[in-house]
């Protein structure tokens, strides 16, 4: 079973993502364990104690930009309970330079907000299959 870390400070967004993933028709997505963190600091704590396969990383968090965490992971500075997780940036910032900055920071994918449930499931399924 895969473990997904949802780094999102908005409670409604966390609830919706968890509901969409739990109802996915793709078994690997539906059966994944979903943990959450509401800040970069909370995400670091989760990464230090749990093996995470995929991070859905919001960019605007109360304690900074999600790209900070992506850069730390890419540089091996955040202790991960296993191998480096796949990181997907999730943001309403959809300018080409924002996408480029996310990929440069070490993100493996990019999901624009707002997104359809099918898009979220497809992105998660694609990256969990790696």
PyMOL commands that set and color helices and strands:
alter all, ss='L'
color gray80, all
select helices_A, chain A and resi 11-22+27-30+40-49+66-74+96-105+117-128
alter helices_A, ss='H'
color red, helices_A
select strands_A, chain A and resi 3-7+33-37+54-58+60-61+64-65+86-91+109-112
alter strands_A, ss='S'
color yellow, strands_A
deselect
rebuild
show_as cartoon
